[in-house]
């Protein structure tokens, strides 16, 4: 939701910064890797109970994550390879963060409570897969009430107000599941609209093939009769 509304404006604002970083010799892939490393550090800080430090590292994680695309565009290297690397890095970062939260809850509350952030992680991976699979099939699965930007924002609030961490995780879980359902319905409708066209195309192809076969058979039969 936030990505759809503000992403273009943010990218325009970061374009000059990306140009300066590129001139300084900073590579987009390096920034992406730094973001993953900072997410791992944030997850470790959260797991050991240093939530304030984890929050600081979480905020800092967003900087390279936002700047890698700007640097790639400034260098003219933006493309499928970078997009693939960035998407995989985001999934790894999410795993580090939510594993850290699960570890923290297992130590401070109960082992069963650790399942809550893992459920959020599982639901977030589902919506990521839905988008990837839909785009591979030529459909659009963007959007939803709880995308990655919203999840990171809510997680930051949970780390800031520690007494609200568990309720916020429940909110994240519910809204992430809602997003998964939203994307499923969106792609299902698009795919359903494609069926008649695909079916009619197949039938037309079969008819043309049958006609050509029949025509060839008749011509062959006529040529035999003339002999």
N, C-alpha and C positions, 0 to 999 in steps of 0.2 A: 504493500500500500504506500509506504513512504518512498520506496524506490521509484514507483511510477509517478509520483507527484513532484519529487524534488531531485531526482537523479540527474536530469538534464541540466538543471540550474547549478547543481553542485559541480558537475563536470566542467561547465563553462567557467565557473569561478576558480577551479583548480588548474585550468589549462596553463596560465602563466607560470604557476609553481612547477608544473610538470616540465615546462621548457627549461626553467632554471636548473632543475635537478638533472635533466638530461645533459645540459651543458657542463655540469659538474662531474659528469661521468658515471652517474648512478643508473643502474640497470633496473628495468621493471621487474624482472624475475627475482632479483636480489631483494627488492622491496617486498614482494610476495612472500619470499622465504623468511624475511625478518618478521613479517606479520604472524606467520605460523609459529616462529620461535617465541614471540612475545605472548601469543595465546597459550603456548605450553607453559610458559613461566607464570602466567596469570592463573592457569588451572592448578599448578603446583602450590601457588600462594593460597588459593582458596582451600585446597585440600588440607593444608596445614593450619587452617584457621586464621590466616592473615587476610581477612576479607577486604580491608581498606587497601592494602597493597594489591590484592587481586583486582579491585575496582580500578585503581590507577593504571595497572598494566592493561586492563581491558580497554580503557579509554585510549591508551597509547597504541593498542593493537589496531584501532580504527584508522590511524594515520597512514601507515604503509598500505593498508587495504584500500584506502581511498586514493592514494597517490600513484599506485602502480599502473592503473589504467591511464592516468594523465601522462605519465612518463612514456608509456608505450606509444601513445598517440603522438607525443612530441617527437619521438624517435622514428615514427613511421613503421613500428614493428607490431602494432596492434593486429591481432588476427586470431584464427582458431586455436593455435598452439597456446597463446597467452590466455585466451578465454578458458581453455581446458585446464590449464595449470591453476588459474585463479579459482575456478569452481571446486577443484579437488582440494585446494588449500583451504577454502572456506569450510568444507566438510570436516577436514582434519582439525581446524581451529575449533569448530563447534564441539567436536568430540573431546578435545582437551579440556575445554571450559566446563562442559557438563559432567565429565568424569570427575573433575575437581570438586564440583558441587556435590556429586554423589558421595565421594569420599568424605567430604566434610559432614554431610548429614548422617552418614553411617557412624562417624565418630561421636557426634554431638547429640544425636537423637536416637535413631534405631536403624538397623540394617534394612528393614522394610521401607523406611522413608527414602533410602538411597534409590529405590526403584522409580521414584517420581521424576528426577532429572533424566534418568535413562529412558523413561517413557517419552519425555519431551524430545530427547535426542532421536528416538525411533520415529516419532511423528514428523519431525523436521526432515529426516532423511527420506521419508515417504513423499513429502511434497517436493523435495528436490528431484527425486526420481521421476515423479509425475511430469515435471517440467522438461527434464532431459528426454524422457521417452516420447512425450508429445511432440517436442521440437524435432526429434529424429523422424517422426512420422509426418511432419509437415503441419502440425497444429500449434496453436498458441495456448500455453498454460500459465502465462504470467498473471500476477495479481493474487489477491487474497488478503484477508484481514490480518494475518500474522506471518509476514515474510521474515527474512533474516534480520533486517534492520530493526524491526519491532521486537524480535526475540532478544537481540543484543541490548536494546534499550531497556526492556523490562528486567533482564538479568542484572544490568547495572543498577537499576533501582532496588532490586532485591539485595544486592551487596551493600548499597548505601544505607538502606533501612533494614538491618539484619533481622529484626523481628517480623518483617513482612516477607522474608525470603520464601518460606513454604507456601503461603497464600499466592504469591506472585507466580511461583512455579505451577501451581494448579491452574491459574489463569492462562499461563503460557500453554499448558497442555491442552486445555479445552479449546482455545482459539487456534492452536496449531492443527488440531483434529478438524475443526471447522474449515480451516483453509484447505486441508487435504480433500475434504468433501467438495468444497467449492471448485477446486481445480479438476477433480474427477468429473463432476457434472459438466463443467465447461468443455472439457475435451470430449466427453461422451456425446454432447450435443453436436459438436463440430464433426465428429466421426460419423454420427448418424446421418447428417446432411450429405456426407460424401457417398453414402451407400448407393442411392438410386443412380447417381451419375456413373459410379464404377460399374454397377450391374448393367446399366444400359450400354455402356461402352463395351463391356464384355460380350453382351448379346449381339451388338452390332458387329463386333469383330468375328464372332462365330458365324453370323449370317453371311458376311463377306467371304469368309473362308469356305463356307458351304457352297455359295454361288460360284466362286472361282473353281472349286473342285468339280461342280456339276458342269460348268462351261467347258472345262478341260476334258471331261469325260465325253461330252457330246462331240466336241471337235475331234477327239481321237476316234470315236465311233464313226463319224462321217468320213474321216480320212480312210478308214479301213474299208468302208462300203465303196468308196470311189476306186480303190484298188481292185 
